[in-house]
Amino acid sequence: MQILPLFSKHKVVHFNKTDARLANNGISLDLQRLRCRVNFQALKFTPQIEALGNKLVHLLRDKGPFMALHLRYEMDMLAFS
């Protein structure tokens, strides 16, 4: 199946099971680096999300020091920490 017709119709592409980990997946390091750069460059937020993110960053900077806590838990999280 071609991606372009689906993208043209829905305006969104969801990468399922892209294996974001850069270790233990058997893919060469050069190919993993390329995949990472391509995915990062392709990532675009809607204008509303971009504006909300900018507002949040400005608020955090104006209010002084802050701490960010990542709450997503993965079963193998400790193995990769």
Salt bridges, closest charged atoms under 4 A:
ASP30 OD1 - ARG33 NH1 3.87
GLU74 OE1 - ARG21 NH2 2.55
GLU74 OE2 - ARG72 NH2 2.09
ASP76 OD1 - ARG21 NH2 3.36
